[in-house]
Amino acid sequence: MNYYEPVPGLRLPAAAMGCMRIAEMEYGALERQVLLAAELGMNFFDHADFYGEFRSEARFGEVLARNPGLREKVYVQSKCGIRIGGIYDSSAGHITKSVENSLRSLHTDYLDFLLIHRPDPLARPDEIARAFERLHAAGKVRYFGVSNHNPAQIEALQRAVPHKLLINQMQMSILHTPMIDHGVNVNTKFAGAEDRDGSVLEYCKANKIMLQAWSPFQYGFFEGVFVDNPKFPELNGVLEQLAQKYETSKTALAVAWLVRIPAMVQVICGTTSAKRLEDIARGADLALERDDWYALYRAAGNKLP
């Protein structure tokens, strides 16, 4: 398993288990999945307060409660800022209430990471900073970050927050690469040249912010997975060839493709399958050759200038 160290002494795995879909799992299967992830080195678990209609954290909390000693061996992350009714809320009151609810549900005294889930147009950086500082001083949150934020939004918040923002969670997969495309097509009028995110990949590299890739096997916005999808014959053909070359799975290659990017890319994988979890862990340790990385990028429909 590849690991990153965004700050000295903080060693984080290149692949993590996302907990969006665990609310409906039978307890025994869920416990086995969590323990397997930790055993494979994927000891980082990503939550959000509203995942599973506010039930996923409680289900994960059952596993922590029934496995004494597990909490100290894993990293637990949650996100807040999306309220019922489809509005964003980054007020201090909502942040504090969300964290308190998450701690109760998770049966823990602290979160390792707290992220602001979506940019809130009504957010006040100073207010968020005060909430973060109170939570940190009380020992309830160790580290902070954001999700789906561009560099200007991160910068505006970072100027107010005394703690370094260590994470930015963004959508990214072989078939969702706008962060890469506009850099490849810089100073052209070719498709993909539009900068839709403020050069967030380069910003995170420069500022040593870990980039968490969500929906690493999806195309579009939750439209479906691309692995073995007949809509993408060229991509799956190259994946099949490389799977034979590296003696691994297409799933592992999709992870290896993201980890090969020279930035701290942590792949957030929401699988409920033990087999896929093992494939994901292998992919996070697979050194993909340069030519093969480009072969997959091109097979996904991208052209180089």
Rosetta blueprint (number, residue, H / E / L):
1 M L
2 N L
3 Y E
4 Y E
5 E L
6 P L
7 V L
8 P L
9 G L
10 L L
11 R L
12 L E
13 P E
14 A L
15 A E
16 A E
17 M E
18 G E
19 C L
20 M L
21 R L
22 I H
23 A H
24 E H
25 M L
26 E L
27 Y H
28 G H
29 A H
30 L H
31 E H
32 R H
33 Q H
34 V H
35 L H
36 L H
37 A H
38 A H
39 E H
40 L L
41 G L
42 M L
43 N L
44 F E
45 F E
46 D E
47 H L
48 A L
49 D L
50 F L
51 Y H
52 G H
53 E H
54 F H
55 R L
56 S H
57 E H
58 A H
59 R H
60 F H
61 G H
62 E H
63 V H
64 L H
65 A H
66 R H
67 N L
68 P L
69 G L
70 L L
71 R H
72 E H
73 K H
74 V L
75 Y E
76 V E
77 Q E
78 S E
79 K E
80 C E
81 G L
82 I E
83 R E
84 I L
85 G L
86 G L
87 I E
88 Y E
89 D L
90 S L
91 S L
92 A H
93 G H
94 H H
95 I H
96 T H
97 K H
98 S H
99 V H
100 E H
101 N H
102 S H
103 L H
104 R H
105 S H
106 L H
107 H L
108 T L
109 D L
110 Y L
111 L E
112 D E
113 F E
114 L E
115 L E
116 I E
117 H L
118 R L
119 P L
120 D L
121 P L
122 L L
123 A L
124 R L
125 P H
126 D H
127 E H
128 I H
129 A H
130 R H
131 A H
132 F H
133 E H
134 R H
135 L H
136 H H
137 A H
138 A L
139 G L
140 K L
141 V E
142 R E
143 Y E
144 F E
145 G E
146 V E
147 S E
148 N L
149 H L
150 N L
151 P H
152 A H
153 Q H
154 I H
155 E H
156 A H
157 L H
158 Q H
159 R L
160 A L
161 V L
162 P L
163 H L
164 K L
165 L E
166 L E
167 I E
168 N E
169 Q E
170 M E
171 Q E
172 M L
173 S E
174 I L
175 L L
176 H E
177 T L
178 P H
179 M H
180 I H
181 D H
182 H H
183 G H
184 V H
185 N L
186 V L
187 N L
188 T L
189 K L
190 F L
191 A L
192 G L
193 A L
194 E L
195 D L
196 R L
197 D L
198 G L
199 S L
200 V H
201 L H
202 E H
203 Y H
204 C H
205 K H
206 A H
207 N L
208 K L
209 I L
210 M E
211 L E
212 Q E
213 A E
214 W E
215 S L
216 P L
217 F L
218 Q E
219 Y E
220 G L
221 F L
222 F L
223 E L
224 G E
225 V E
226 F L
227 V L
228 D L
229 N L
230 P L
231 K L
232 F L
233 P H
234 E H
235 L H
236 N H
237 G H
238 V H
239 L H
240 E H
241 Q H
242 L H
243 A H
244 Q H
245 K H
246 Y H
247 E L
248 T L
249 S L
250 K H
251 T H
252 A H
253 L H
254 A H
255 V H
256 A H
257 W H
258 L H
259 V H
260 R L
261 I L
262 P L
263 A L
264 M L
265 V E
266 Q E
267 V E
268 I E
269 C E
270 G L
271 T L
272 T L
273 S L
274 A H
275 K H
276 R H
277 L H
278 E H
279 D H
280 I H
281 A H
282 R H
283 G H
284 A L
285 D L
286 L L
287 A L
288 L L
289 E L
290 R H
291 D H
292 D H
293 W H
294 Y H
295 A H
296 L H
297 Y H
298 R H
299 A H
300 A L
301 G L
302 N L
303 K L
304 L L
305 P L
